[in-house]
């Protein structure tokens, strides 16, 4: 009969571990604080030994006969276990393979983009499979394909190394690239210290045409032409009553 709810012992953080009084075996094989084998002891003796050393009795191999227990602080044991799990996930992450496809007539800009993608994958501890395919009559000049592969490997040499020399299989050249160790690998181009951020592209301002301003009215008594067109307007000083 299936349970509608998960068991209390199940935990998303890791497998359930029995500690101290939760251990059910009558006899256990004990590993001391210094990592040495102490032999098979009764559960009571093992608990007394853990209490005298100020540590916990942790069951590390419940399926063994008898179960194997270790004298260690339970908090330290969980820390070490979490560290081992993290390392194992790194190895699983390194087993992921990303593929980059090229062509013998690839544009230089497109090749630069492909190299950038490969560097991103290698900096994330992923393997990169490079495939260059020939089409039609391109098989008559496979040397151009090898030249593209050679430039690709040269540009990513600071981040990864090929597992084997590039080989021609059928109508394609294949090569597998593995990431270099972190201490020997160059920093990601986006993480280089002191690199100034790229400036945003400046927009060209539209051409502004000069706006003509209205001509100022001539001052009183000015000899310049008035709006009537006469230089000497006899009605200039005449006041009109409204």
C-alpha positions as CSV (number, residue, x, y, z in Angstrom):
1,X,0.0,0.0,0.0
2,X,1.5,3.3,-1.1
3,X,1.7,6.1,1.4
4,X,-0.1,9.4,0.5
5,X,2.7,11.4,2.2
6,X,6.5,10.9,2.1
7,X,8.2,9.2,5.0
8,X,9.6,11.4,7.8
9,X,13.0,9.8,7.3
10,X,13.2,10.9,3.7
11,X,14.9,14.2,3.1
12,X,15.7,16.2,0.0
13,X,19.1,17.2,1.3
14,X,20.4,13.6,1.4
15,X,19.9,10.0,2.6
16,X,18.7,9.4,6.2
17,X,21.6,8.8,8.6
18,X,21.2,7.1,12.0
19,X,23.1,8.7,14.9
20,X,23.6,7.6,18.5
21,X,20.4,6.1,19.9
22,X,18.7,5.8,16.5
23,X,21.1,3.0,15.5
24,X,19.3,-0.3,15.7
25,X,22.1,-2.9,15.4
26,X,23.3,-4.8,18.4
27,X,26.9,-4.8,17.3
28,X,28.8,-2.3,15.1
29,X,32.2,-2.0,13.5
30,X,33.7,1.2,14.9
31,X,36.1,3.6,13.3
32,X,37.8,5.8,15.8
33,X,38.3,9.6,15.9
34,X,41.7,9.2,14.2
35,X,40.3,7.1,11.4
36,X,41.7,3.8,12.7
37,X,39.7,0.5,12.9
38,X,38.6,-0.3,16.5
39,X,37.0,-3.6,15.7
40,X,33.5,-4.9,16.3
41,X,31.9,-3.6,19.6
42,X,28.5,-3.8,21.1
43,X,26.3,-0.8,20.6
44,X,26.5,0.1,24.3
45,X,30.3,0.1,24.2
46,X,30.4,2.2,21.1
47,X,28.0,4.8,22.5
48,X,30.0,4.9,25.7
49,X,33.2,5.4,23.7
50,X,31.6,8.2,21.7
51,X,30.4,9.9,24.9
52,X,33.8,9.8,26.5
53,X,35.4,11.4,23.4
54,X,32.7,14.1,23.2
55,X,31.6,13.1,19.7
56,X,28.7,11.2,18.0
57,X,28.3,7.7,16.8
58,X,27.4,8.0,13.2
59,X,26.3,5.0,11.0
60,X,28.1,5.4,7.7
61,X,27.5,1.9,6.2
62,X,24.1,0.6,7.3
63,X,24.0,-2.3,4.8
64,X,27.3,-3.8,6.0
65,X,27.4,-6.8,8.3
66,X,27.8,-5.6,11.0
67,X,27.0,-1.9,10.2
68,X,30.0,0.4,10.2
69,X,29.9,3.4,12.5
70,X,32.3,6.3,13.0
71,X,33.2,8.4,16.0
72,X,32.8,11.9,14.7
73,X,31.0,15.1,15.4
74,X,27.7,14.9,13.4
75,X,28.0,18.5,12.2
76,X,31.4,17.9,10.9
77,X,30.2,14.7,9.2
78,X,27.4,16.5,7.4
79,X,29.9,19.2,6.3
80,X,32.3,16.6,4.8
81,X,29.4,14.8,3.2
82,X,28.1,18.0,1.6
83,X,31.6,18.7,0.3
84,X,31.9,15.3,-1.3
85,X,28.5,15.7,-2.9
86,X,29.5,19.0,-4.3
87,X,32.7,17.5,-5.8
88,X,30.7,14.7,-7.4
89,X,28.3,17.2,-9.0
90,X,31.3,19.0,-10.4
91,X,32.4,15.8,-12.1
92,X,28.9,15.1,-13.4
93,X,28.9,18.7,-14.8
94,X,32.2,18.1,-16.5
95,X,30.7,15.1,-18.2
96,X,28.3,17.3,-20.1
97,X,29.2,17.8,-23.7
98,X,28.3,20.8,-25.9
99,X,28.6,20.7,-29.6
100,X,29.8,23.5,-31.9
101,X,29.3,23.1,-35.6
102,X,31.6,24.8,-38.2
103,X,31.9,24.9,-41.9
104,X,35.0,25.3,-44.1
105,X,33.7,28.6,-45.5
106,X,32.6,30.1,-42.2
107,X,32.6,33.9,-41.9
108,X,35.4,35.3,-39.6
109,X,32.8,37.0,-37.5
110,X,30.7,33.8,-37.1
111,X,33.9,31.9,-36.2
112,X,34.6,34.5,-33.5
113,X,31.1,34.0,-32.1
114,X,31.5,30.2,-32.1
115,X,34.8,30.5,-30.3
116,X,33.1,32.7,-27.7
117,X,30.5,30.0,-27.1
118,X,33.1,27.4,-26.7
119,X,35.0,29.5,-24.2
120,X,31.8,29.9,-22.2
121,X,31.2,26.1,-22.1
122,X,34.8,25.4,-21.1
123,X,34.8,28.0,-18.3
124,X,31.7,26.1,-17.0
125,X,33.7,22.9,-16.9
126,X,31.9,21.4,-19.9
127,X,33.5,19.5,-22.8
128,X,33.1,20.8,-26.3
129,X,32.7,18.7,-29.4
130,X,33.7,20.5,-32.5
131,X,32.2,19.3,-35.8
132,X,33.1,20.7,-39.2
133,X,31.0,19.4,-42.1
134,X,31.8,19.4,-45.8
135,X,29.1,19.8,-48.4
136,X,29.2,18.8,-52.1
137,X,32.5,19.7,-53.8
138,X,34.0,21.0,-50.5
139,X,35.4,17.5,-50.0
140,X,37.9,18.2,-52.7
141,X,39.7,20.7,-50.5
142,X,39.6,19.3,-46.9
143,X,42.7,21.3,-46.1
144,X,40.6,24.4,-45.7
145,X,38.5,22.6,-43.0
146,X,41.7,21.6,-41.1
147,X,42.8,25.2,-41.3
148,X,39.6,26.4,-39.6
149,X,39.9,23.7,-37.0
150,X,43.5,24.7,-36.3
151,X,42.5,28.4,-35.8
152,X,39.7,27.3,-33.5
153,X,42.0,25.2,-31.3
154,X,44.6,28.0,-31.2
155,X,42.1,30.6,-30.0
156,X,40.8,28.4,-27.2
157,X,44.1,26.9,-26.1
158,X,44.1,29.0,-22.9
159,X,40.8,27.4,-21.8
160,X,40.9,23.8,-23.1
161,X,42.9,21.2,-24.9
162,X,41.9,18.6,-27.5
163,X,41.6,15.0,-26.3
164,X,42.9,13.8,-29.7
165,X,44.0,15.2,-33.0
166,X,41.3,16.4,-35.4
167,X,40.3,13.5,-37.6
168,X,38.3,13.3,-40.8
169,X,35.3,10.9,-40.4
170,X,33.3,10.6,-43.5
171,X,32.3,14.1,-44.5
172,X,33.1,15.8,-41.2
173,X,36.1,16.7,-39.1
174,X,35.6,15.9,-35.4
175,X,37.6,16.9,-32.3
176,X,36.8,16.8,-28.6
177,X,38.0,19.5,-26.3
178,X,38.3,19.2,-22.5
179,X,38.5,22.2,-20.1
180,X,41.8,22.9,-18.5
181,X,42.0,22.8,-14.6
182,X,40.9,25.9,-12.9
183,X,44.4,26.8,-11.7
184,X,45.8,26.5,-15.2
185,X,42.9,28.0,-17.1
186,X,42.7,31.6,-18.2
187,X,40.0,33.8,-16.7
188,X,36.8,34.3,-18.7
189,X,37.1,37.4,-20.9
190,X,34.1,38.9,-19.1
191,X,35.8,38.5,-15.7
192,X,39.2,40.1,-16.4
193,X,40.1,42.7,-13.8
194,X,40.4,46.2,-14.9
195,X,38.6,45.7,-18.2
196,X,36.5,48.8,-18.9
197,X,32.9,48.1,-19.6
198,X,31.9,48.6,-23.3
199,X,30.5,52.0,-24.1
200,X,27.0,52.1,-25.5
201,X,26.7,53.1,-29.1
202,X,26.1,56.8,-29.5
203,X,23.2,57.9,-31.6
204,X,23.8,60.4,-34.3
205,X,22.0,63.6,-33.6
206,X,19.7,64.8,-36.4
207,X,20.7,67.8,-38.4
208,X,19.0,70.9,-36.9
209,X,18.1,73.6,-39.4
210,X,18.5,77.1,-38.1
211,X,15.2,78.6,-37.1
212,X,14.7,82.1,-38.4
213,X,13.8,84.6,-35.8
214,X,11.3,87.4,-36.5
215,X,13.0,90.7,-37.3
216,X,12.9,93.2,-34.5
217,X,10.8,96.3,-35.0
218,X,12.9,99.4,-35.6
219,X,13.2,101.8,-32.7
220,X,11.4,105.1,-32.7
221,X,13.3,107.6,-34.9
222,X,15.2,104.9,-36.7
223,X,16.1,105.7,-40.3
224,X,15.8,102.1,-41.4
225,X,12.8,101.0,-43.5
226,X,9.6,100.4,-41.7
227,X,7.0,97.8,-42.4
228,X,5.4,100.2,-44.9
229,X,8.5,100.3,-47.1
230,X,9.3,104.0,-46.8
231,X,12.5,105.1,-45.3
232,X,11.0,108.4,-44.0
233,X,7.5,107.5,-42.9
234,X,5.5,110.7,-42.2
235,X,3.0,108.8,-40.1
236,X,5.5,107.2,-37.9
237,X,5.0,109.7,-35.0
238,X,1.2,109.9,-35.4
239,X,-0.7,108.4,-32.6
240,X,-3.9,106.7,-33.4
241,X,-6.7,106.9,-30.8
242,X,-8.9,103.8,-30.5
